[in-house]
Amino acid sequence: MERRDRPMTTTTRPRETELWSTATRLFRQRGYHATSMQDLAEALGMNRGSLYHYIASKDDLLWSILNRTFDLLDERVVEILRADAPPLDRLSRAIHAHLRVAADHADELSLIQIELRSLPAERRADLIHRRDAYEAHWRRAIADGVATGELRDLDVRLAGIGILSVCNWFTQWYRPGGELGVDEIADAFVALFLHGMEARG
């Protein structure tokens, strides 16, 4: 799939890493539009003008954060969904992988849900294309499970919406150090969704 205006993958300088981390946190806490370049500069202990050594605009910063998050999902989850393995195994491992990304990068995944709409139309459309492609990999794995008889005959689109809605909302309530760890929650989701969709008899 074509990806327009994608930032190049280069070695990241420490100050850039700090900038992305701080921007991600502030965008989630305050909202993208409510966070000014001055807010970012003050949080980083920098002059506002110094930010432009690293980014061209606040829009470019959000764009970069969201693109990098989709790259992470492609690397850690899509590779599992596309693997040469039984569909149920792929889906189970993908749920675990998605929740691990969500636990480690909760702010970034939350921004996909709440701030993607803040981008200009062309860039927003490009990232919606990436989001839709990601969701399609889940539907394809579910459809494969139906085709092989591992899963019962069901509405593949609704099943995909259900799984991803719950996995994405995980970022809103999960707290590290809570009663259940990420893998335990993932196991519970697998039992709830995949075992509930399994073909019987």
Salt bridges, closest charged atoms under 4 A:
GLU16 OE2 - ARG13 NH2 3.45
GLU18 OE1 - ARG15 NH1 2.52
ASP39 OD2 - ARG30 NH1 3.39
ASP59 OD2 - ARG123 NH1 2.92
ASP60 OD1 - ARG123 NH1 2.68
ASP71 OD1 - ARG3 NH1 3.83
ASP71 OD1 - ARG6 NH2 2.37
ASP71 OD1 - ARG130 NH2 2.94
ASP74 OD2 - ARG3 NH2 2.97
ASP74 OD2 - ARG130 NH2 2.77
ASP89 OD2 - ARG93 NH1 3.64
ASP104 OD1 - ARG100 NH1 3.50
ASP107 OD1 - ARG28 NH1 2.78
GLU108 OE2 - HIS105 ND1 3.54
GLU122 OE2 - ARG4 NE 3.59
ASP132 OD1 - ARG131 NH2 3.43
ASP144 OD2 - ARG90 NH2 2.94
ASP183 OD1 - HIS96 ND1 3.38
ASP187 OD1 - HIS96 NE2 2.90
